[in-house]
């Protein structure tokens, strides 16, 4: 594990309900190191929506504040960055304001020679001007394929980050192959899982929330952001073919729900706090990964796969390279008809031994174990890093 290091960690909003790998790795690192956690602005240009307007106001309010210590060894800072990356004048402004504000924030918390750790390519100007100990780039998506971004600009910024980074980690082998063409120090680093947290779903004392307990069994569930890559046509097909099943979708809805409108057995419960997710997971009879297999998903490694399994739940997923590796304990489907058959089989064939097997399979996949491996590789490529 890295120890006694200063780390400027550029990640997702610290208080986001959706606890990503960005948060998990930062929390593990903070047990032995001091972190200036920089809350990154999004990669896409804002839309004319109430949500985006609210986020802009919040970011502006934080931009001139000093770093705030949110827990031992973690100081959160939200710098000002303009999301209109296609304009040269904006890129120049971002380069200046980011460099100045983060240097100032680092001084405030007493950093002198930090490691820069980034998960988003549009902070390339920080990487270019980094004068600290070294740079780590952690890749969780094919960012240029995400909705509403400028793909060519993102590719250019990511190329800069890849060329400058001392070491790169990716969550899927496809990403490892593509990023490794630019940076030879690129490693496959699959997601971990918070085994203790999601293991609560298998404990007798965990109480299922009333809003999900009221549904007749079986309950077929999903949790996560309901974006364009969630295949609601598939959910609609399943719900029509099995009207006796209840399909529960937990998460913020960021796409049109027309494919399932009017279906009485499809239920959107909205976003729920991370701390409560195991209680909802306990109410699932099957966990779904119902994605559209596009460029984003082909390059992905769904974090929820291991979260479902750590809770002991049977999982039915579309065919993705990183999911296929678990085909001995996960039901993998390539057509809508196969997906329906897999859901039926998952319900018919589950047993206490299978539940215990899924939980056991995740014990070696904890986040601390993943960060141990990451730390060893960081120490190999960044001189002067303290690693034990």
C-alpha positions in Angstrom: 0.0 0.0 0.0 1.2 3.5 -0.7 2.0 5.3 2.5 2.7 8.8 3.7 2.2 10.3 0.2 0.5 13.5 -0.8 -2.0 12.9 -3.6 -3.9 15.4 -5.6 -6.8 13.1 -6.7 -9.2 14.3 -9.5 -12.4 12.4 -9.2 -16.2 12.6 -9.2 -18.2 14.7 -6.7 -17.2 13.4 -3.3 -20.7 13.4 -1.9 -22.3 11.8 -5.0 -24.9 9.1 -4.1 -23.4 6.9 -6.9 -20.2 5.6 -5.2 -17.9 4.9 -8.1 -14.4 3.3 -8.3 -13.1 6.9 -8.1 -14.5 7.2 -4.5 -13.6 3.7 -3.5 -9.9 4.0 -4.4 -9.6 7.4 -2.9 -11.1 6.2 0.4 -8.7 3.3 0.6 -5.7 5.5 -0.3 -6.8 8.0 2.4 -6.2 5.4 5.2 -2.4 5.7 4.7 -2.0 9.0 2.7 -3.2 12.6 2.6 -5.5 13.5 -0.3 -6.5 16.7 -1.9 -9.7 15.4 -3.6 -10.5 17.6 -6.5 -14.2 17.4 -7.6 -14.1 17.3 -11.4 -16.6 19.1 -13.6 -18.3 17.0 -16.3 -16.9 16.5 -19.8 -20.0 17.5 -21.7 -21.3 21.0 -22.2 -24.2 21.8 -19.9 -27.7 21.6 -21.2 -30.5 24.1 -20.6 -32.0 22.1 -17.8 -32.8 22.8 -14.1 -30.4 20.1 -13.0 -27.4 21.4 -15.0 -28.2 25.0 -14.0 -28.2 23.9 -10.3 -24.9 22.1 -10.7 -23.3 25.3 -12.3 -24.5 27.4 -9.4 -23.2 24.9 -6.9 -19.8 24.7 -8.6 -19.5 28.5 -8.8 -20.2 28.7 -5.1 -17.5 26.2 -4.2 -14.9 27.5 -6.7 -13.5 30.3 -4.5 -13.6 28.3 -1.3 -10.7 26.8 0.5 -10.3 23.0 0.6 -12.6 21.4 3.3 -11.5 18.5 5.4 -14.4 16.0 5.1 -12.7 13.2 7.0 -9.3 12.4 8.3 -6.7 12.8 5.5 -9.2 14.0 2.9 -9.6 17.6 1.8 -12.2 18.3 -0.9 -11.8 21.1 -3.3 -14.0 22.2 -6.3 -12.1 24.3 -8.8 -13.7 26.4 -11.5 -13.5 24.9 -14.9 -15.5 25.8 -18.0 -17.0 22.8 -19.8 -16.9 24.3 -23.3 -13.7 22.4 -24.3 -14.0 22.9 -28.1 -13.1 26.6 -27.8 -9.4 27.5 -27.7 -10.0 30.5 -25.4 -11.8 28.3 -22.9 -9.0 25.8 -22.9 -6.5 28.5 -22.3 -8.6 29.9 -19.4 -9.0 26.4 -17.9 -5.3 25.7 -18.1 -4.6 29.0 -16.2 -7.4 28.8 -13.6 -6.9 25.1 -12.8 -3.1 25.4 -12.4 -3.4 28.5 -10.2 -6.3 27.3 -8.1 -5.0 23.8 -7.5 -1.5 25.0 -6.6 -3.1 27.4 -4.1 -5.3 24.6 -2.7 -2.3 22.3 -2.4 -0.4 25.0 -0.5 -3.4 25.4 1.9 -3.2 21.8 2.9 0.6 21.8 3.1 1.5 19.7 0.0 5.0 20.1 -1.3 5.6 17.2 -3.8 2.3 15.4 -4.5 1.4 12.6 -6.9 -1.3 13.7 -9.4 -4.0 11.1 -9.8 -6.6 11.7 -12.5 -9.6 9.7 -13.8 -10.8 12.2 -16.4 -9.0 13.3 -19.6 -10.4 16.8 -19.8 -8.0 17.7 -16.9 -5.1 17.3 -19.4 -3.8 20.8 -18.6 -3.1 19.7 -15.0 -1.1 16.8 -16.3 0.8 18.9 -18.8 1.8 21.4 -16.0 2.3 18.9 -13.2 5.6 19.5 -11.4 5.0 17.1 -8.6 6.3 13.6 -8.0 4.4 12.0 -10.9 1.1 11.3 -12.6 -1.3 8.3 -12.4 -4.2 8.0 -15.0 -7.0 5.7 -14.1 -9.4 4.9 -17.0 -12.9 3.6 -16.3 -14.6 4.3 -19.7 -14.0 5.0 -23.3 -14.7 8.7 -22.6 -15.0 9.8 -26.2 -18.0 7.6 -26.6 -20.0 9.0 -23.7 -23.2 10.8 -24.5 -23.1 14.5 -25.3 -19.3 15.0 -25.3 -17.1 16.4 -28.1 -15.5 13.0 -29.1 -12.6 14.5 -31.1 -11.7 17.0 -28.4 -11.8 14.3 -25.7 -9.6 12.0 -27.7 -7.0 14.8 -28.1 -7.0 15.6 -24.4 -6.8 12.0 -23.5 -3.8 11.5 -25.8 -2.0 14.2 -23.9 -2.8 12.6 -20.6 -1.6 9.1 -21.8 1.6 10.5 -23.2 2.4 12.4 -20.0 1.3 9.8 -17.4 3.9 7.7 -15.6 1.5 4.8 -15.2 -2.0 4.1 -16.5 -4.7 1.7 -15.2 -7.8 0.6 -17.1 -10.8 -1.4 -15.9 -11.3 -3.5 -19.0 -8.9 -5.5 -21.2 -10.2 -3.7 -24.3 -9.2 -0.3 -22.7 -5.8 -1.8 -21.7 -5.2 -2.7 -25.4 -6.2 0.7 -26.8 -4.5 2.9 -24.2 -1.4 0.7 -24.1 -0.7 1.7 -27.7 0.1 5.2 -26.5 1.5 4.4 -23.0 3.5 1.2 -22.5 3.0 1.4 -18.7 -0.7 0.5 -19.0 -2.1 -2.1 -16.7 -5.4 -4.0 -16.6 -7.0 -3.2 -13.2 -10.5 -4.5 -12.8 -13.0 -3.0 -10.4 -13.0 -4.2 -6.8 -16.1 -4.4 -4.6 -17.1 -3.2 -1.1 -17.7 -6.8 0.1 -18.7 -5.8 3.6 -21.2 -3.2 2.4 -22.9 -5.2 -0.3 -22.7 -8.4 1.8 -25.3 -6.8 4.1 -27.8 -7.9 1.4 -27.3 -11.5 2.5 -27.6 -11.0 6.2 -30.8 -12.0 8.1 -30.9 -8.8 10.1 -31.0 -6.5 7.0 -34.5 -5.1 6.5 -35.9 -4.7 3.0 -37.5 -1.2 2.5 -41.3 -1.1 2.4 -41.3 0.4 -1.1 -39.8 -2.7 -2.5 -41.1 -5.3 0.0 -44.7 -4.4 -1.2 -44.1 -5.9 -4.6 -45.2 -9.5 -5.3 -42.3 -11.8 -5.9 -40.3 -12.3 -8.0 -38.6 -8.9 -8.1 -36.1 -8.4 -10.9 -33.9 -5.4 -10.1 -31.4 -2.9 -11.4 -29.6 -0.1 -9.6 -27.4 2.6 -11.2 -27.7 5.6 -13.5 -30.5 5.0 -16.0 -28.8 6.5 -19.1 -29.0 5.9 -22.8 -27.0 2.7 -22.4 -29.7 1.0 -20.3 -31.8 -1.0 -22.7 -35.4 -0.1 -21.8 -36.6 -1.9 -24.9 -35.2 -5.1 -23.3 -36.9 -4.3 -20.0 -40.1 -3.7 -21.9 -39.8 -7.0 -23.7 -39.2 -8.9 -20.4 -42.0 -7.1 -18.6 -44.5 -8.0 -21.4 -43.4 -11.6 -21.6 -43.5 -12.0 -17.9 -46.3 -9.9 -16.5 -46.2 -11.8 -13.2 -42.6 -10.5 -12.6 -42.0 -7.1 -11.1 -39.1 -5.1 -12.6 -37.6 -2.5 -10.2 -35.3 0.2 -11.5 -33.4 2.2 -8.8 -31.4 5.3 -9.9 -31.6 8.7 -11.5 -33.5 8.5 -14.8 -31.5 10.4 -17.5 -33.2 9.1 -20.6 -36.7 8.7 -22.2 -38.7 5.9 -20.6 -41.2 5.6 -23.5 -40.3 1.9 -24.1 -41.8 0.9 -20.8 -44.4 3.6 -20.3 -47.8 2.1 -19.3 -46.3 -1.2 -18.0 -47.7 -1.8 -14.6 -44.9 -4.2 -13.6 -42.1 -1.8 -14.3 -41.3 0.5 -11.4 -38.9 3.4 -11.2 -38.1 4.2 -7.6 -35.6 7.0 -8.2 -32.1 7.6 -6.7 -31.4 6.1 -3.3 -28.4 6.7 -1.0 -25.4 4.4 -1.4 -25.7 3.4 2.3 -29.3 2.0 1.6 -28.5 0.1 -1.6 -27.8 -3.3 0.2 -31.3 -3.1 1.7 -32.9 -2.7 -1.7 -30.6 -5.4 -3.1 -31.8 -7.8 -0.5 -35.3 -7.4 -2.0 -34.1 -8.5 -5.5 -34.5 -12.1 -6.6 -32.3 -11.4 -9.7 -29.9 -8.5 -10.5 -29.9 -7.3 -14.1 -27.2 -5.8 -16.3 -29.5 -4.8 -19.2 -27.2 -2.7 -21.4 -27.2 -1.7 -25.0 -23.9 -3.1 -26.3 -22.5 0.0 -27.8 -18.9 1.4 -27.8 -19.3 2.7 -24.2 -20.5 -0.7 -22.9 -18.1 -2.8 -25.0 -15.2 -1.0 -23.2 -16.8 -1.1 -19.8 -16.5 -3.3 -16.7 -19.9 -2.9 -14.9 -19.2 -2.2 -11.2 -22.6 -3.5 -10.3 -21.7 -7.0 -11.4 -19.5 -7.6 -8.4 -21.9 -5.6 -6.1 -24.8 -8.0 -7.0 -22.6 -11.0 -6.5 -21.2 -9.8 -3.2 -24.8 -9.7 -2.0 -25.3 -13.3 -3.1 -27.8 -12.5 -5.9 -28.0 -14.3 -9.2 -27.1 -12.0 -12.1 -28.3 -11.9 -15.7 -26.3 -9.8 -18.1 -25.8 -9.0 -21.7 -22.6 -10.3 -23.2 -19.7 -8.0 -22.4 -16.0 -9.2 -22.4 -15.5 -8.5 -18.7 -18.8 -10.2 -17.7 -18.1 -13.2 -19.9 -15.2 -14.1 -17.5 -17.7 -14.9 -14.8 -20.0 -17.1 -17.0 -19.7 -19.9 -14.4 -21.6 -17.9 -11.8 -23.4 -15.3 -14.1 -26.1 -15.9 -16.7 -24.9 -14.3 -19.9 -27.4 -13.6 -22.8 -26.9 -12.4 -26.4 -30.5 -12.0 -27.5 -33.7 -10.8 -25.8 -35.0 -14.3 -25.9 -31.9 -15.7 -24.2 -32.1 -12.9 -21.6 -35.7 -13.9 -20.8 -34.7 -17.6 -20.5 -31.8 -16.7 -18.3 -34.0 -14.8 -15.9 -36.4 -17.8 -15.7 -33.5 -20.1 -15.0 -32.0 -17.8 -12.4 -35.3 -17.9 -10.5 -35.8 -21.6 -10.8 -32.3 -22.8 -10.0 -31.1 -20.7 -7.1 -29.9 -22.4 -3.9 -28.1 -21.6 -0.7 -25.0 -23.2 -2.1 -25.1 -20.9 -5.1 -25.6 -17.9 -3.0 -22.6 -18.8 -0.8 -20.5 -19.5 -3.9 -21.2 -16.0 -5.3 -20.3 -14.3 -2.0 -17.1 -16.5 -1.7 -16.1 -15.6 -5.2 -16.0 -11.9 -4.3 -13.9 -12.2 -1.1 -10.6 -11.8 -3.1 -12.1 -8.8 -5.1 -12.1 -6.2 -2.3 -11.0 -2.6 -2.9 -8.1 -2.8 -0.5 -6.8 -5.8 -2.4 -7.1 -3.9 -5.7 -5.3 -0.8 -4.3 -2.5 -3.0 -3.0 -1.8 -4.1 -6.6 -2.2 -0.6 -8.0 0.2 0.7 -5.3 2.9 -1.7 -6.2 2.8 -0.6 -9.8 2.7 3.1 -8.9 5.9 2.6 -6.8 7.5 0.8 -9.8 7.0 3.7 -12.2 7.2 6.8 -10.0 10.5 7.4 -8.3 10.6 8.2 -4.6 7.2 6.7 -3.8 6.9 5.2 -0.4 5.4 1.7 -0.7 5.3 -1.1 1.9 
